[in-house]
């Protein structure tokens, strides 16, 4: 068996193992996953959307402070660069 084929198989097995552990952590049974596949995809989408919605709020809140500070330091750096150059 060529080395790249063996490496690919090993990666698939390791990836499957990790995904299996994650699914087991969330109490997802393989039979339920296949039987309720549409509902599972919707549930996963909802969780991802909720996490994004939660995260965006905090990113915007932090940006209100970080962006102006960054702009000040960026402007100072540009002014210093023009004077020495």
C-alpha positions as CSV (number, residue, x, y, z in Angstrom):
1,X,0.0,0.0,0.0
2,X,1.4,3.4,-0.9
3,X,2.5,5.7,1.9
4,X,0.0,8.5,1.1
5,X,-2.9,6.0,1.0
6,X,-1.9,4.6,4.4
7,X,-1.5,8.2,5.8
8,X,-4.9,9.2,4.5
9,X,-6.6,6.1,6.1
10,X,-4.9,6.8,9.4
11,X,-6.1,10.5,9.3
12,X,-9.7,9.4,8.5
13,X,-9.6,6.9,11.4
14,X,-8.2,9.5,13.8
15,X,-10.7,12.1,12.6
16,X,-13.6,9.6,12.9
17,X,-12.5,8.8,16.4
18,X,-12.4,12.5,17.5
19,X,-15.8,13.2,15.9
20,X,-17.2,10.1,17.6
21,X,-16.0,11.3,21.0
22,X,-17.6,14.7,20.4
23,X,-20.9,13.2,19.3
24,X,-20.8,10.9,22.4
25,X,-20.2,13.9,24.6
26,X,-23.4,15.5,23.2
27,X,-25.3,12.2,23.7
28,X,-25.8,11.7,20.0
29,X,-26.4,8.1,19.0
30,X,-25.4,6.9,15.5
31,X,-28.9,5.5,15.0
32,X,-30.6,8.7,16.1
33,X,-28.2,10.7,13.9
34,X,-29.2,8.8,10.8
35,X,-32.9,8.6,11.7
36,X,-33.3,12.3,12.5
37,X,-30.6,13.6,10.2
38,X,-32.7,16.6,9.0
39,X,-33.5,17.6,12.6
40,X,-29.9,17.0,13.7
41,X,-28.6,19.4,11.0
42,X,-31.2,22.0,12.0
43,X,-30.2,21.6,15.7
44,X,-26.5,22.0,14.8
45,X,-27.2,25.0,12.7
46,X,-29.2,26.6,15.6
47,X,-26.4,26.0,18.0
48,X,-23.8,27.5,15.6
49,X,-26.1,30.5,15.0
50,X,-26.6,31.0,18.7
51,X,-22.8,30.9,19.3
52,X,-22.1,33.4,16.5
53,X,-24.9,35.7,17.7
54,X,-23.5,35.5,21.3
55,X,-19.9,36.2,20.1
56,X,-20.7,39.0,17.7
57,X,-22.2,41.0,20.6
58,X,-19.0,40.8,22.6
59,X,-16.8,41.5,19.5
60,X,-18.7,44.7,18.8
61,X,-18.6,45.7,22.4
62,X,-14.9,45.3,22.6
63,X,-14.4,47.0,19.2
64,X,-15.9,50.2,20.6
65,X,-12.8,50.4,22.9
66,X,-10.1,48.6,20.9
67,X,-10.6,50.2,17.4
68,X,-10.2,53.9,18.6
69,X,-7.1,53.0,20.6
70,X,-5.6,51.1,17.7
71,X,-6.4,54.1,15.4
72,X,-4.5,56.4,17.7
73,X,-1.5,54.2,17.9
74,X,-1.6,53.6,14.2
75,X,-1.7,57.3,13.5
76,X,1.1,58.0,15.9
77,X,3.2,55.3,14.3
78,X,2.6,56.8,10.8
79,X,3.5,60.3,12.0
80,X,6.7,59.0,13.5
81,X,7.5,57.1,10.4
82,X,7.0,60.2,8.2
83,X,9.2,62.4,10.4
84,X,12.2,60.0,10.4
85,X,11.8,59.1,6.7
